[in-house]
Amino acid sequence: MQDGKGPKGYHDVGGDAAGEIPMVELPWLHWEKQVEAIRGLLGDGTRRIVSLDEVRRGFESFGVEKYNTLSFYRRRLEAMTDILIEKGIVSRTELDRAIEAGKVRWSDLDEKL
């Protein structure tokens, strides 16, 4: 795609015909708040582990299918995860283990309720 300023990426839909924009205020889901808090902590002035520009680069490089499949906060989460792995801050194995431990912890909690 071209817009006179160079090629447009699949994520750059500004100016494209898309119909009316729904003006509905949706409540944040709990996990969305957590993603935003983590992004804030990773990119704050003290830590500077993952910048907002890196997050943007991350989800803009997903490819059209993955980008269009994920929600806004899921794209952010996936991009932050990819960047942390890319920088060697966490390994895929460590992350997978933590996810499994979380699943066990939450399933144990569900069984107790």
N, C-alpha and C positions, 0 to 999 in steps of 0.2 A: 504494500500500500504506500502511496505517496501523498504528502499533504503540502508540498512546496518547501518544506523544511527538511526533507529527507524521508526515508522510509518510516512508516509507522509499524509498531509492533502489535501483535494480537491483543495485548493488554491495553493499548492506547485507543480507547473508543470515544474519546472526546470529539464532539462534532458529528458523530455518526447518527443516522436516524435510528431511534430506538423507542419511539413513542413517549407517552407521558411518564414522568418520574413520580412514583407513588410517594406522597408526603405523609408517611405514617411513622410515628415514633415507636420503635420496637424496643422492648426491654432487653437489656444485656443478659445473656445466659451466664451462669456462674463461671463456667470454664472460659468464656470470652473475657471476662474481667481478669481472670488469672493470666491469660495470655498477654493482655495489655499491661498488667503489672510486671510480668517477667520481662517484657520488651523494654519497659521503662527502667527496670533495674539493670538490665544488660547494657543499656545505652546511656546511662546517666553520666554526669560529668566526672564522677569519681572512677567508675569501673571502665567505661568505654570498651566493653568487650564486643558488642555487636551494635553497629550504628544503624540508624533508620535507613540510610542509603544502602547499606549491605542487605538489609531485609528486603528492600525494594528490588535490588538487583537479584536477590535470591528468588523471589516469586515471579519476577519478570523473565526468568530463565527456565521456568518449569516446562514450557511447551504449551501449546494452545489447549490440548485436551485436559491436562492436569489443571491448568489455570482455571478453565471454565467449569471444572467439576467441583472444585473446592470453594467453600465460603470464604469471606474476607478474613476472618480470624483463623480459620484452618490454614489458609495460605501463609499467614504471618507465622503461625506455629511451625509449619513445615519448613519455611525459609530459615527461621531461627535455628531449628534443629540441624538443618543442612550446614549452616555456617559454623555452628559450634563443633560439628564433626570435622568440617573442612579445616578449621583452625587447630584441631587436635585437643580441644578443651574437654571433650567427651568422645568416647569411641562408640561406634554403632553397637558393639557388644555390651558396653556399660549401659547404654540407653535401653537396649532390649531387656536386659536384666532388671532394670529399674521399672520398666513398664510391666513386666511379669509380676514383680513384687507388689506393685500397686494393684494389679488385677486380683491377686490373692488377698491382699488386705481388704479391698472393697468387697469381694465376694464373701469373705469371712464376716464382715460387718452386716451384709445383707442377710446372711443366714441367722445372725443373732437377733435381727429385728423381727 
